[in-house]
């Protein structure tokens, strides 16, 4: 009887991709999978270590797996991912019930670590130099969906003072184009119609691969894949969005009119303290230029509130920028003091109460801005990628236009009398707006 594997994925979409590679590797080796940890023979927890809340969630999830192990002593526990990459020794000391550790750059070695656990060893593979960027890894979707993520690079070269990711995932390493195309073709065979490119910074793609390899050269190959309908660009560092990229997005229908540009703040001095090499005026001019070149584009960004030393005036500068820029979609984080980062040692750390207050002020403001931006779609007929039924109500379906990213933005809720299935594209007339969501009918 084959052993059952249960994979629990925490954190970002890049972790989701890693977990799906693990699924692909293990099913190829004859393992079966289960979504119920209590049924698993082997529980794999793909941890996140981005901020303190994520680390706490990862530890609690591991401890929950330990409880399953107490009831079923034969269960093996493997901890992997970002938090393990940085804190595996502490985890090994504090939670001896963990049977193996797999660093964030060692996914391809999962079958080997399982073999060692089976014969009684307690292995750890944390070598950040052991990577497989040029190796094709099988990938199995963790859920039936028409949308998926494509991780085009690992690590990061940016030196943002608040971020621990470079310490966890190492320097920037682009994945080989031929390997990425093979992976996309596999995803399309599994029913995927849309892929979203992800990395810590997708605009750096190819920086380590040599002359004439960049994000546009990758996009040129991706749009050739038959069956792939949408390509979405997430996490574009603003200073590297150039004319070539803007022109490519404008000129190719498969590239969604959508850019995710994490800006982090809009006060000149705070940006400098963050190690971000742009200023608010440059950012605003870039946004205006993109909109002039691509009128229907949606721009998303993320911001950090409560960065060390952030004054009331500096926070208000951020709010003023949001009013002026009118971004389509915005997410926010409360600053998290991360071990080993420069910002963790900065003076004038902001209290949790002030961070919480500023977070809610920002998101309340942006809710009104997004609602206003969404109203421009009323009366228009737009192509919608069907995702499924809307809460099982008769004749109500959920989908997204190309200006909405999966999981983080609003959706389209629409009436349709004919039978649909996830992955279908339909034309929907937008009739109203409900805060973040669009309402319409076929």
C-alpha positions in Angstrom: 0.0 0.0 0.0 1.4 3.4 -1.0 2.0 5.9 1.8 -0.2 9.0 2.1 1.3 12.4 2.0 -0.3 15.5 3.4 1.2 18.9 2.4 0.2 22.0 4.3 1.2 25.2 2.5 1.6 28.5 4.4 2.6 31.9 3.1 2.9 33.3 -0.4 2.1 32.0 -3.9 5.8 31.1 -4.3 5.4 28.6 -1.6 2.3 27.3 -3.4 4.4 26.6 -6.4 7.0 24.8 -4.3 4.4 22.6 -2.7 3.0 21.7 -6.1 6.4 20.6 -7.2 6.6 18.4 -4.1 3.2 16.9 -5.1 4.5 16.3 -8.6 7.7 14.6 -7.3 5.9 12.4 -4.8 3.0 11.2 -7.1 5.7 10.3 -9.7 7.3 8.1 -6.9 4.0 6.4 -6.2 2.8 8.2 -3.1 -0.8 9.2 -2.7 -2.0 12.5 -1.3 -4.6 13.5 1.3 -6.0 16.8 2.4 -6.7 15.4 5.9 -3.5 15.5 8.1 -4.9 12.8 10.4 -5.0 10.4 7.5 -1.4 11.1 6.4 1.6 8.9 7.0 3.9 11.8 6.2 3.0 15.4 7.0 4.9 18.1 5.1 4.6 21.7 6.4 5.8 24.3 3.9 6.5 27.2 6.3 6.6 31.0 5.9 9.0 33.2 7.7 8.2 36.6 6.1 6.8 38.4 9.2 6.3 37.5 12.8 2.6 36.5 12.4 3.6 34.1 9.6 6.3 32.5 11.8 3.9 32.1 14.6 1.4 30.4 12.3 4.1 28.1 11.0 5.1 27.0 14.5 1.5 26.5 15.5 0.9 24.3 12.4 4.0 22.2 13.2 2.8 21.8 16.8 -0.6 20.7 15.5 1.2 18.0 13.4 3.0 16.9 16.5 -0.4 16.3 18.2 -1.4 14.1 15.3 1.9 12.2 15.7 1.1 11.6 19.4 -2.1 9.9 18.5 -0.5 8.0 15.5 3.2 7.5 16.4 4.1 6.2 12.9 3.5 9.6 11.3 6.6 11.4 10.0 6.9 15.2 10.0 9.0 17.2 7.5 9.3 20.9 7.9 10.4 22.9 4.9 10.2 26.4 3.4 11.5 29.9 4.3 11.3 29.7 8.1 13.1 26.4 8.1 15.8 27.8 5.9 16.6 30.4 8.6 15.6 28.7 11.9 16.0 25.0 11.3 18.5 24.5 14.2 16.2 26.3 16.6 13.3 24.2 15.4 15.3 21.0 15.7 16.1 21.9 19.4 12.7 23.0 20.4 10.5 20.5 18.5 12.4 17.2 18.4 9.4 15.4 16.9 10.2 16.9 13.5 11.8 14.0 11.4 13.4 16.0 8.7 14.2 19.5 7.4 14.2 20.8 3.8 15.4 24.3 3.0 13.6 26.5 0.5 16.1 25.8 -2.2 16.1 22.1 -1.9 12.6 21.0 -3.1 14.1 18.6 -5.7 15.7 16.6 -2.9 12.4 15.7 -1.2 12.4 12.0 -2.4 15.9 11.6 -1.0 15.0 13.0 2.4 12.0 10.7 2.6 14.2 7.7 1.8 16.5 8.6 4.6 13.6 9.1 7.1 12.3 5.7 6.1 15.5 4.0 7.4 15.5 5.9 10.6 17.7 8.9 9.8 16.8 12.5 10.7 18.1 14.4 7.7 18.4 18.1 7.0 19.0 19.6 3.6 19.5 23.4 4.0 22.4 24.1 1.6 21.3 27.3 -0.2 23.8 26.5 -3.0 22.1 23.3 -3.9 19.5 24.6 -6.3 17.8 23.2 -9.4 17.0 26.3 -11.5 17.9 24.4 -14.7 16.1 21.2 -13.9 12.5 20.5 -14.8 10.5 19.4 -11.8 7.1 17.7 -12.3 4.3 19.8 -10.9 0.8 18.7 -9.9 -1.9 21.4 -9.1 -3.0 21.3 -5.5 -6.6 22.3 -6.5 -8.6 22.2 -9.7 -8.3 25.7 -11.1 -8.0 27.6 -14.3 -5.4 30.0 -12.9 -1.9 29.2 -11.5 1.4 30.8 -10.6 4.7 30.4 -12.4 7.8 31.1 -10.2 10.3 32.5 -12.7 13.2 33.2 -10.3 14.3 32.5 -6.8 16.0 34.7 -4.2 16.5 38.5 -4.3 19.3 41.0 -4.8 17.4 44.1 -3.5 18.6 45.3 -0.2 15.4 46.6 1.4 16.2 47.2 5.1 13.0 45.6 6.4 13.1 42.3 4.5 14.6 39.0 5.5 13.9 37.2 2.3 17.4 37.4 0.8 18.7 35.8 4.0 16.2 33.0 3.6 16.2 32.4 -0.1 19.6 33.7 -1.2 20.6 35.8 -4.2 18.5 36.3 -7.3 18.6 33.2 -9.6 16.5 33.2 -12.8 15.0 29.9 -13.9 15.8 28.7 -17.4 13.3 29.7 -20.1 13.1 26.2 -21.6 12.3 24.8 -18.2 9.6 27.4 -17.6 8.0 26.7 -20.9 7.9 23.0 -20.2 6.3 23.7 -16.8 3.6 26.0 -18.4 2.8 23.4 -21.0 2.2 20.9 -18.2 0.0 23.4 -16.4 -2.1 24.0 -19.6 -2.5 20.2 -20.0 -4.0 20.3 -16.4 -6.6 22.9 -17.5 -4.8 26.2 -16.6 -5.8 29.1 -18.8 -4.1 31.9 -16.9 -0.6 32.1 -15.3 0.7 34.8 -13.0 4.4 35.3 -13.1 5.9 35.6 -9.6 9.3 36.1 -8.0 10.6 38.6 -5.4 11.0 40.9 -8.4 10.1 39.6 -11.8 11.6 42.7 -13.6 15.1 41.4 -12.6 14.5 38.2 -14.6 17.5 37.3 -16.7 19.9 39.6 -14.8 22.1 36.5 -14.0 21.6 34.7 -17.4 23.6 37.0 -19.7 23.0 39.3 -22.6 19.5 39.6 -24.2 17.7 37.5 -21.6 15.1 39.5 -19.8 11.5 39.5 -18.8 10.3 40.5 -22.3 12.3 37.6 -23.9 10.5 35.2 -21.5 7.1 36.8 -22.3 7.8 36.4 -26.0 8.1 32.6 -25.5 5.2 32.3 -23.1 2.6 33.9 -25.5 3.5 31.2 -28.0 2.1 28.4 -25.8 -1.2 27.1 -27.2 -4.1 27.1 -24.8 -2.6 29.7 -22.6 -5.0 32.7 -22.6 -3.7 35.2 -20.0 -0.3 36.0 -18.6 -0.3 38.3 -15.5 2.7 40.2 -14.2 3.1 40.3 -10.4 5.8 42.0 -8.3 7.4 44.4 -10.7 10.1 46.6 -9.1 9.2 50.2 -10.2 12.7 51.4 -11.2 13.0 48.4 -13.7 9.7 48.9 -15.6 11.0 50.3 -18.9 9.6 51.3 -22.3 10.2 47.9 -23.7 8.1 46.2 -21.1 5.3 48.7 -21.2 5.1 48.4 -25.0 5.0 44.6 -24.8 2.1 44.6 -22.4 0.3 47.1 -24.6 0.9 45.2 -27.8 0.0 41.6 -26.9 -3.5 40.5 -26.0 -2.4 37.5 -23.9 -0.6 39.8 -21.5 -3.2 41.1 -19.0 -3.6 44.8 -18.7 -2.4 44.6 -15.1 0.7 45.4 -13.2 1.5 44.7 -9.6 4.1 47.3 -8.5 5.0 47.0 -4.8 5.9 50.5 -3.8 6.0 50.1 0.1 5.7 53.8 0.8 5.4 57.3 -0.7 7.4 59.5 1.6 10.8 60.4 0.3 12.7 59.9 3.6 10.9 56.7 4.6 11.7 55.2 1.1 15.3 56.1 1.6 15.4 54.4 5.0 13.8 51.4 3.5 16.6 51.1 0.9 14.2 51.7 -2.0 15.8 53.6 -4.9 12.9 55.7 -6.1 11.1 58.8 -4.9 7.4 59.7 -4.9 7.6 62.0 -7.9 9.3 59.3 -10.0 6.7 56.8 -8.9 3.8 59.1 -9.8 5.3 59.9 -13.2 5.7 56.1 -13.9 2.1 55.4 -13.0 0.9 58.3 -15.2 3.1 57.1 -18.1 1.8 53.5 -17.8 -1.8 54.7 -17.9 -1.2 56.9 -20.9 0.3 54.0 -22.8 -2.3 51.4 -21.6 -5.5 53.2 -20.8 -7.4 50.2 -19.5 -4.6 48.9 -17.2 -5.1 48.1 -13.5 -2.3 48.9 -11.2 -1.9 47.2 -7.8 0.5 48.0 -5.1 1.4 47.2 -1.5 2.5 49.5 1.3 4.0 49.2 4.8 2.6 51.2 7.6 4.4 51.9 10.9 8.0 51.7 9.5 10.5 52.7 12.2 10.4 56.5 12.7 7.3 57.0 10.5 5.8 60.3 11.7 2.2 61.3 11.4 3.2 63.7 8.6 5.0 60.9 6.7 2.0 58.7 7.1 -0.2 61.5 5.8 2.2 61.8 2.8 1.4 58.2 2.0 -2.3 58.9 2.2 -2.0 61.9 0.0 -0.2 59.9 -2.6 -2.9 57.3 -2.6 -5.5 60.0 -3.2 -3.5 61.5 -6.0 -2.4 58.2 -7.7 -5.8 56.4 -7.5 -4.4 52.9 -7.7 -6.9 50.3 -8.6 -5.9 47.8 -5.9 -3.9 48.2 -2.7 -2.7 45.8 0.0 -1.0 46.9 3.2 1.2 45.4 5.9 2.0 46.5 9.4 5.8 46.7 9.7 7.3 43.6 11.3 10.6 43.8 13.2 12.5 40.9 11.6 15.7 39.4 13.0 18.8 40.2 11.0 17.4 43.1 9.1 18.8 46.6 9.3 15.5 48.2 10.1 15.1 46.0 13.2 17.8 48.1 14.8 16.4 51.5 13.7 15.4 53.8 16.5 11.8 55.1 17.1 10.0 51.8 16.5 6.3 52.5 16.1 3.9 50.9 18.6 1.6 48.1 17.5 -1.4 50.3 18.4 -0.3 53.0 16.0 0.4 50.5 13.3 -3.1 49.0 13.7 -4.7 52.4 13.5 -2.8 53.5 10.4 -3.5 50.2 8.7 -7.2 50.7 9.1 -7.1 54.3 8.0 -5.2 53.4 4.9 -7.4 50.5 3.9 -10.6 52.5 4.6 -9.3 55.3 2.3 -8.3 52.8 -0.4 -11.7 51.0 -0.3 -13.4 54.2 -1.5 -10.7 54.8 -4.2 -11.1 51.2 -5.5 -14.9 51.6 -5.5 -14.6 54.7 -7.6 -12.2 53.1 -10.0 -14.4 50.1 -10.4 -17.3 52.2 -11.5 -15.6 52.9 -14.8 -16.6 49.4 -15.9 -20.3 49.9 -15.4 -22.1 49.5 -18.8 -19.1 47.8 -20.5 -19.1 44.3 -21.8 -15.9 42.5 -20.7 -14.3 39.0 -21.1 -14.5 37.1 -17.8 -12.6 34.0 -16.8 -15.1 31.8 -15.0 -13.9 30.4 -11.7 -17.1 28.6 -10.5 -20.5 29.1 -8.8 -21.0 32.0 -6.4 -21.8 30.3 -3.1 -23.8 27.7 -4.9 -26.6 30.1 -5.7 -28.6 29.3 -8.8 -27.6 31.2 -11.9 -24.9 33.2 -10.0 -21.3 32.7 -11.1 -17.9 34.1 -10.1 -15.1 35.0 -12.4 -12.5 37.7 -13.0 -11.7 40.3 -15.7 -8.0 40.7 -16.7 -7.8 43.7 -14.3 -8.4 41.4 -11.3 -5.8 39.1 -9.9 -6.6 35.8 -8.2 -6.9 35.8 -4.4 -6.0 39.4 -3.8 -8.4 41.6 -5.8 -12.2 41.7 -6.2 -14.2 39.4 -8.5 -17.0 39.5 -11.0 -20.3 38.1 -9.7 -22.7 37.6 -12.7 -25.9 36.0 -13.7 -25.9 33.2 -16.3 -28.7 30.8 -17.2 -26.5 28.4 -19.3 -24.2 25.9 -17.8 -20.6 27.0 -17.3 -17.4 25.4 -16.0 -14.2 26.8 -14.5 -11.9 27.9 -17.3 -14.6 29.1 -19.6 -14.4 32.7 -21.0 -17.7 34.5 -21.3 -18.7 38.1 -22.1 -20.3 39.9 -19.1 -22.0 43.2 -19.1 -21.1 45.1 -15.8 -24.2 46.6 -14.2 -23.0 47.6 -10.7 -20.2 47.7 -8.2 -20.3 46.2 -4.7 -17.2 47.7 -3.0 -14.4 45.6 -4.4 -16.5 43.3 -6.6 -18.2 43.9 -10.0 -21.8 42.8 -10.6 -23.1 41.8 -14.1 -24.9 39.5 -16.4 -24.1 37.5 -19.5 
